[in-house]
Amino acid sequence: MNEITLDQFLENESIFTRIQTLNPYPFFDQMPPLDMDIHLSMFYGERVIYPKMIKYDLDDLARLINNVHQSKWENLIKVYELDISKGETRTIDEQKQGSTINTGANTRTHNVSAFNTEDLIADNSDIDSSTNTVNNDDTRLLTESKNSLQAIFNNLLLTQKLNIIETVVKDTASYLTLDIY
């Protein structure tokens, strides 16, 4: 049986691009999939592929790697954040003030007809006046929270981000290669 190294197995292929297609983890913004492939090749490229892996399609292997390590990789991001429930928070304190004053006056004259004349004669009149004041003072406090792995990952220190990326690359290499090192 011929031994195939990880470099030979992944020649001109990208395992991390396939993983990113399955789940766009936030660490791919820090180090793009092609750079992660180079990192995998530099540090683990000489390792021998587990012989049974050769018969499987790279897309299937990427799906399996993602399924096995998905919760671990997500938890690595969450573990560094003390209060995960907060995520990204935006607070808006809004105060709105306004007054409306409506003033109106109305005069109604009641006319009656007179004997032997075509003109109407004023009998009595009603005079109405009103003032309506509406006060629209309002205070509203709005707090909006977003929970996302991306928000948590963006708030991590660079060393924490690199530790996560290193763990992802090592997990991928360990899944595909023999543990004889």
Residue pairs with C-beta under 8 A, 6 or more apart in sequence:
1 51
3 48
3 49
4 48
4 49
4 54
5 45
5 46
5 47
5 48
5 49
6 40
6 41
6 44
6 45
6 46
6 47
6 48
6 49
6 173
6 176
6 177
7 41
7 45
7 46
8 49
9 49
9 53
9 54
9 176
10 37
10 40
10 41
10 58
13 58
14 33
14 34
14 37
15 37
15 40
15 58
15 61
15 62
15 65
15 172
15 176
16 28
16 33
16 34
16 36
16 37
16 40
16 172
17 33
17 34
17 37
18 58
18 59
18 62
18 63
19 25
19 33
19 62
19 65
19 66
19 172
20 28
20 33
21 62
22 62
22 63
22 66
23 66
23 70
25 73
25 74
25 149
25 168
26 77
26 149
26 150
26 152
26 153
26 154
27 73
27 77
27 153
27 161
27 164
27 165
27 168
28 36
29 150
29 153
30 153
30 161
30 162
30 165
31 39
31 165
36 165
36 168
36 169
39 165
39 169
40 169
40 172
40 173
43 169
43 173
44 169
44 170
44 173
44 177
47 173
47 177
47 178
47 181
48 177
48 178
48 180
49 176
49 177
49 178
50 176
50 177
50 178
53 61
53 176
61 175
61 176
64 175
65 171
65 172
65 175
65 176
68 175
69 168
69 171
69 172
69 175
72 171
73 164
73 167
73 168
73 171
74 149
76 163
76 164
76 167
77 149
77 152
77 153
77 156
77 164
78 84
78 149
78 152
80 152
80 156
80 157
80 160
81 152
81 155
81 156
84 147
84 152
85 147
86 145
87 145
87 146
87 147
87 148
87 151
87 152
88 145
88 146
88 147
88 148
88 151
89 143
89 144
89 145
89 146
90 143
90 144
90 145
91 141
91 142
91 143
91 144
92 141
92 142
92 143
92 144
93 139
93 140
93 141
93 142
94 139
94 140
94 141
94 142
95 138
95 139
95 140
96 136
96 137
96 138
96 139
96 140
97 136
97 137
97 138
98 135
98 136
98 137
99 133
99 134
99 135
99 136
100 132
100 133
100 134
100 136
101 131
101 132
101 133
101 134
102 130
102 131
102 132
102 133
102 134
103 129
103 130
103 131
103 132
104 128
104 129
104 130
104 131
105 127
105 128
105 129
105 130
106 127
106 128
106 129
107 125
107 126
107 127
107 128
108 125
108 126
108 127
108 128
109 122
109 124
109 125
110 122
110 123
110 124
110 125
110 126
111 120
111 121
111 122
111 123
112 120
112 121
112 123
113 120
113 121
114 120
114 121
153 161
153 164
156 164
